[in-house]
Amino acid sequence: MGEETAVVEELRARVRELEDKVEALRISRRVLMNLIDTLEKEKRDQLEKLSTQNEKLQQNNCRYARAIMHRNIRITELEEQLRLLSVGNNRTGNTFT
């Protein structure tokens, strides 16, 4: 009978040990899930920030390209005016030198 009691106590101790391990695994799982949630939130936040920054950069780039285009048009107009003035002055005998 004493031997059976020892086996039963040993089995109970083993059951408690396994229950403790299961509880530790549950806690570890909760911690890991919280970490994953935190990382995913940080990833979403960073992606949103980068998307906003990218949009602003594209807008600035578009504005810069328009400004360059308008300046180029103005340069072309001024060059044409200068050419016309030069042609007109050459006909009257005046030269730019």
N, C-alpha and C positions, 0 to 999 in steps of 0.2 A: 504494500500500500504506500509506503514511504517513497518508493521508486516512482510510482504513478504520480504522486504529488509533485515530485521534483520535475518530472517530464511536463506536467501541466503548467507549473510555474515557469519553466523554461520556454514553453510555447507562448504563455501570456507575455513574458518579457519580449519575446521575438515579435509578437503582434504589436506591442506598444512601440517597439523600435521601428517597425514598418509603418505604423500610423504616424509617428514623428517624421519619418522620411517623406511620407505622402504630404503631410502638412508643410514641410519645408519646400517641397516641389511646388505646391500651390502658391506659396508666398513668392518663390522665385519666378513662377510664371506670371504672377500679377506685376512684379517689378519689371520683368522683361516687356510685358504688354504696355505698361506705362512708359517705358523707354521708347518703345516703337511708336506709340502715339505722339510722344514729344518730338521725336525725330521727324515724323511725317508732318507735324504741324510746322516745325522749323523749315522743312523742305518746301511746303506750300507757301509759307511767308516769304522765303527767299525767292522762290519762283515768281511770286506776285511782284516783289520788289524789282527783280530783274526785268520782268515784262514791262513794268511801268517805266523803268529807266530806258529800256530799248525803244519804247514808244516815243519818249521825249527826245532821244537821240535821233530817231528817224524824222521827227518833226523839225528839229534843228537843222538836220541835213537837208531836208526839203526846202526850208527857208533860205539856207545858205546857197543852195543851187539856184533858186529863183533870183536871189540878189545878184549872183554872178551872171545869170542870163540877162537880167535887166541892164547891168553894167556893160555887158558885151554888146547888147543892142545899142546902148547909148554911145559906146566907142565907135561902133560901125556908123551910126548916124553922124557923129562928129567927123569921122574920117571922110565920109561922103561930102559933108559940107566943106571941109577943107579942100577936097579934090575939086569941087565945083568952084570954089573961090580961086583956087590956083589956076584952073582952066580959064576962068573969066579974067583974071589979072594978066595972064599970058597973052590974051587977045588984045589987051589995051597997051601992052608993052611993059607992064610992071612985072617984076619977078621977086620972088622971096629968096634972097641970098644974103 
